[in-house]
Amino acid sequence: MKRQQPIELFMPPNMLKAKVGGGLGGIDMAAMKRAEAAMDTLKSEFNDWIAADVKALIEARAAYAKAPGGNARGALLRRAHDIKGQAPTFNFPLIARVAGSLSRMIGELPESTALPLGLIDAHVNAIQVIHKKGLHDTSDKIAQALCAELDARVDEVLAAAPK
């Protein structure tokens, strides 16, 4: 029987670990404190930013109501999608959920199908109320019921839409 070569193990270098510091120094707490301070500074502006987003959504809804064509529909979808993504950062998870429901309806309905303006209004009004009342708590029973009802109405509209 032929003699086999011994097995040689090769461990490739962990480049990510080397770039991050390899665990030698741990977390830079001073950098963490600076980041937290920067976030605290920005938090004062969060309400203004979400207010601007809500206003832009209202304007997009008005433009769609006047001329429900492709450009207005696309603008409405972009506004709803932007709010869906940004609202959690601004500590408005309920707004994100409602905007997600609205963007799902707009995005999944065929272009040839008109969007139900009443359901759009219900979403936009819910977003306005959540913002105005400053509802941040996702366990609020009324807010949960409202979100569930909006989701159910969107499901109905999407189920009835032509494929």
PyMOL commands that set and color helices and strands:
alter all, ss='L'
color gray80, all
select helices_A, chain A and resi 15-20+29-66+70-86+93-108+117-133+141-160
alter helices_A, ss='H'
color red, helices_A
deselect
rebuild
show_as cartoon
